[in-house]
Amino acid sequence: MRDVYTLWRPTPLYRAYALEKALDTPAKIYYKYEGVSPAGSHKPNTAVPQAYYNQQEGVKRITTETGAGQWGSALAFACNLFGIECEVYMVKISYDHKPYRKMMMNTWGAKVYASPTDHTQAGRMILAQDPNSPGSLGIAISEAVERAASDENTKYALGSVLNHVLMHQTVIGQEALKQMEKAGDMPDIVVAPFGGGSNFAGIAFPFLRLNFEEGRNIRCIAAEPSSCPKLTRGVFRYDFGDTVGMTPLLPMYTLGHNFVPAPIHAGGLRYHGAGVIVSQLLKDQLIEARAHEQLECFESGVLFARTEGIIPAPEATHALATVVQEAQRCKEEGVSRTILFNLCGHGHFDLKAYEDYFEGKLVSHEVTQGEIEASLAQLDTPLIG
Ligand SMILES: *Cc1c(COP(=O)(O)O)cnc(C)c1O
């Protein structure tokens, strides 16, 4: 596993001097760049150990879902290295928007289907309700889980939310901590985009440890989309990790497992719930959350590309929107703070999103309170406490 990690780890930590200059801010901005992995994001950090442990257990095939295509690519890459078959249910909206992600997975030997499909019960049920369903991560999870549950040599692997995934990702923060020390600096604020919580946990947890053990006061901020705001507008209660209700119940911030987010371009953030550890941390006010709508995110993403050179994944632009806000606050208050954010992936397969942005086709989208309440009203899972 560690040998495989050495293909791209440690990942670089950069200081964003050009972005700081463009923002005319006294803040110091650093970023950890996870886009140097073979799949182009932080996802291989957990795909590799998951494939390895499955191989050790004699598993022949792994099924999974993918939203933006990042997790499917990472798992396809990892399964290929460990000689395991890989079957990917790809959220339909992403399948249509990102043909190159599919080809990438095919190149690493995986089979890829547009979800909802008509070859699982879960998929057929959704198609019966809405034949034009754009799909969602929750629906795709249901399909992949059903496939694994009906074959004993097949297992299901999840790329976010669960505790082991969060733990694997902490390699990001562990490295960042050492790199910040080498740079002779320490963040006041750590920011990461938030889908299910794995890259946020990955970069933030090692710094949170310093808060708990050394009494530091490093603010950790999760940045989520306004169209899928489980942390800022969801409720903390038991819910399923998937749409059909096959996973164990998890105590989480959720918009309800039936919530189908608008088809925004940050596919990796279109998930209804948050991992249990990050949910509890938010409940206990040990971390913060902030929502951004997609136009603001792309504006920050383009500014980053034009200053620092790297084209960020649409998911990562949410962290950038928070970073820009914090850097502007520093300017207004005339104080310098050190901000570290996770640039969790590059956007080379997401250029359609940038094209839509430049052509003025991206709309500002914020989910209404009515839509959130309608989704939550369908929950009959137990309340907490
Ligand atoms: C999957 C993904 C996310 C969201 O998932 P988390 O588990 O919240 O990290 C964010 N950014 C990218 C690039 C992704 O691939």
The ligand as an ORCA input file, in Angstrom:
! r2SCAN-3c Opt
* xyz 0 1
  C     -15.391     13.159     -4.013
  C     -14.871     14.502     -4.091
  C     -15.292     15.480     -3.173
  C     -16.312     15.268     -2.103
  O     -16.131     14.187     -1.272
  P     -15.577     14.317      0.228
  O     -15.743     12.954      0.782
  O     -16.412     15.332      0.921
  O     -14.170     14.706      0.115
  C     -14.726     16.735     -3.278
  N     -13.836     17.019     -4.243
  C     -13.414     16.111     -5.144
  C     -12.405     16.513     -6.161
  C     -13.925     14.830     -5.088
  O     -13.490     13.925     -5.969
*
